[in-house]
Amino acid sequence: EILRVTGVQTCALPICAAMGIPEPNVTVNPGDVEKGAKIFKTKCAQCHNADQGGKNGQGPNLWGIIGRSSGSVDGFAYSAANKNSGITWSDKHLEVYLQDPKKYMPGTKMVFAGLKKEADRADLISFLKSRG
């Protein structure tokens, strides 16, 4: 089964468990780190921390997410979908994931509905890239 997320092909579980989610072929626009920090504070900070050495909350700490394997923060209880996604987080994965996390990674525990505005995603990704 193939899911389409804004024109990007991804796979659905259980196929992803075997193949992993391939990096999307998308363009990620440059964003504003300070605007991204504000978005993080209002949309993400209730569940996530983005400080070096910060504690996990309802979601894992996002410090150093770029280049990190999905499902790999010590002490956080990830869903099987997240642990088995095969993702190494990049700006491209985040661009599509942040549009609709449950559609991009079926089975994720993340309840966030997504960021619909491209500029908001670009700003948030720029902020996350600045964290580690």
Solvent accessible surface area in square Angstrom, and as a share of the most:
residue,aa,sasa,rsa
1,E,140,0.63
2,I,98,0.50
3,L,38,0.19
4,R,139,0.51
5,V,5,0.03
6,T,109,0.63
7,G,66,0.63
8,V,14,0.08
9,Q,93,0.41
10,T,3,0.02
11,C,3,0.02
12,A,7,0.06
13,L,64,0.32
14,P,109,0.69
15,I,63,0.32
16,C,1,0.01
17,A,55,0.43
18,A,93,0.72
19,M,134,0.60
20,G,10,0.09
21,I,8,0.04
22,P,70,0.44
23,E,94,0.42
24,P,5,0.03
25,N,144,0.74
26,V,30,0.17
27,T,112,0.65
28,V,30,0.17
29,N,66,0.34
30,P,128,0.81
31,G,28,0.27
32,D,59,0.31
33,V,66,0.38
34,E,136,0.61
35,K,119,0.50
36,G,0,0.00
37,A,38,0.29
38,K,140,0.60
39,I,24,0.12
40,F,15,0.06
41,K,152,0.64
42,T,93,0.54
43,K,98,0.41
44,C,16,0.10
45,A,46,0.36
46,Q,129,0.57
47,C,36,0.21
48,H,27,0.12
49,N,43,0.22
50,A,5,0.04
51,D,76,0.40
52,Q,136,0.61
53,G,78,0.75
54,G,21,0.21
55,K,170,0.72
56,N,49,0.25
57,G,43,0.42
58,Q,132,0.59
59,G,7,0.06
60,P,17,0.11
61,N,12,0.06
62,L,18,0.09
63,W,71,0.25
64,G,23,0.22
65,I,10,0.05
66,I,63,0.32
67,G,54,0.52
68,R,49,0.18
69,S,62,0.40
70,S,10,0.07
71,G,19,0.19
72,S,55,0.36
73,V,26,0.15
74,D,132,0.68
75,G,82,0.79
76,F,41,0.17
77,A,76,0.59
78,Y,28,0.11
79,S,14,0.09
80,A,64,0.50
81,A,5,0.04
82,N,18,0.09
83,K,116,0.49
84,N,72,0.37
85,S,1,0.01
86,G,62,0.60
87,I,3,0.01
88,T,72,0.42
89,W,17,0.06
90,S,20,0.13
91,D,36,0.19
92,K,69,0.29
93,H,7,0.03
94,L,4,0.02
95,E,12,0.05
96,V,0,0.00
97,Y,13,0.05
98,L,10,0.05
99,Q,25,0.11
100,D,46,0.24
101,P,0,0.00
102,K,99,0.42
103,K,89,0.38
104,Y,0,0.00
105,M,2,0.01
106,P,34,0.22
107,G,54,0.52
108,T,8,0.05
109,K,114,0.48
110,M,47,0.21
111,V,107,0.61
112,F,47,0.20
113,A,78,0.60
114,G,14,0.13
115,L,7,0.03
116,K,145,0.61
117,K,140,0.59
118,E,89,0.40
119,A,68,0.53
120,D,41,0.21
121,R,18,0.06
122,A,5,0.04
123,D,15,0.08
124,L,2,0.01
125,I,2,0.01
126,S,18,0.11
127,F,20,0.08
128,L,5,0.03
129,K,105,0.44
130,S,57,0.37
131,R,61,0.22
132,G,73,0.71
